[in-house]
Amino acid sequence: MGTSNTAGQEINETAYLAQSPQNARRLMGSISRLEEGGTARATSNTTEAKVKLTPLQITVGQVPSQEELVDLYTAVGWTAYTDNPAYLVPMCAGSLYLACARDASGQLVGLVRAVGDGVSISYIQDLLVHPCYQRQGVGGQLLDAALEAVGNVRQVYITTDTHVTNQHVIDLYLAKGFKPIGDYNCVTLARLR
């Protein structure tokens, strides 16, 4: 498995791992596959069709190209990211943990990334799955891989939209042990620009 730096160049993994324990954590994880015969939904403006999934490969620590990232973030409607496409590769490369799901053709269909110090706090910054592959277990596999790699800290956070169409995402997070911050008698504040 090769590792790319922010310029997308292949770098020596041994040297990369020796740079810091965080780099080693970024590469932790194993290859996971969905069972053959799973299904994904493909939606057009007029119809919805089931598509047979081929096994997906989950890779850890390999930064996708800017074009792949723009395509995936656009597919899920995350325009706050695609408004500044030059930021996508550096933000992924700078993550504490990064895992990507690819289909049999190599297309990027999902991504999870975590930021933090790897000791006291981890924040699942992004978990996104292409709409054609949603509700097929891809997001759960990616989240499990991230939690295995960076979840052994005092605090793990994740944030998502409360829109009614996002309830399946909230349900996934609740099923993985996340709770609303108010359940801990805390408040989380944000400053967005």
C-alpha positions, 0 to 999 in steps of 0.5 A, spaced: 500 500 500 502 506 498 501 513 501 500 519 498 503 526 500 499 532 499 502 533 492 499 526 490 506 523 490 507 516 492 512 516 498 515 511 502 511 508 507 517 506 512 519 513 512 512 516 513 510 511 519 517 513 522 515 521 522 510 520 527 505 515 531 500 519 528 502 517 521 502 510 524 495 511 526 493 514 519 495 507 516 492 502 521 486 498 519 485 492 515 481 491 508 474 490 509 469 488 503 462 488 503 459 481 501 458 480 494 451 480 492 449 486 496 445 492 493 445 499 492 440 504 489 441 508 483 436 514 482 435 518 476 429 524 476 424 519 474 426 512 477 430 508 482 433 502 480 437 497 485 444 495 482 448 489 484 454 491 488 461 488 487 465 488 493 468 494 496 475 495 498 476 500 504 483 503 504 487 506 509 491 512 509 491 513 501 489 520 499 484 521 493 485 526 487 482 532 488 478 530 482 475 524 486 474 528 492 470 533 488 466 528 485 464 525 491 463 531 495 458 534 490 454 527 489 452 528 497 451 536 496 457 538 501 458 545 497 462 548 503 467 543 501 467 544 493 467 551 493 474 551 495 476 544 491 484 546 492 483 545 500 480 538 499 487 534 498 490 537 504 485 537 509 485 529 507 492 529 508 492 532 514 487 528 517 489 523 523 485 518 520 483 517 513 479 511 510 476 510 503 471 505 500 472 504 492 468 499 488 471 494 483 472 499 478 476 503 483 471 509 483 471 513 490 464 511 493 465 513 500 470 516 505 471 517 513 476 522 516 478 524 523 482 529 526 484 530 533 490 529 537 489 521 537 490 521 545 485 525 548 480 527 543 478 525 536 473 528 531 469 524 526 470 530 521 467 527 515 463 521 513 460 521 506 457 515 502 455 516 494 448 516 494 448 510 490 451 506 495 448 509 501 444 505 506 448 498 504 452 498 510 458 502 507 458 508 512 457 503 518 464 499 515 467 506 514 465 508 521 467 502 524 474 502 521 475 509 524 472 508 531 477 502 531 483 506 529 482 513 533 476 511 538 480 509 544 481 516 546 477 520 552 472 523 547 470 522 540 465 527 537 461 527 530 456 532 528 451 531 523 445 535 520 438 534 524 434 535 517 428 529 517 431 526 511 438 525 515 434 521 520 438 514 518 445 518 519 443 519 526 440 512 527 447 510 525 451 514 530 446 512 535 447 505 534 454 506 534 454 509 541 454 516 540 449 520 544 447 527 544 452 532 547 446 534 552 446 527 555 453 528 558 450 535 561 455 539 556 454 544 550 458 544 544 459 551 541 461 552 534 464 558 530 462 557 522 465 562 517 
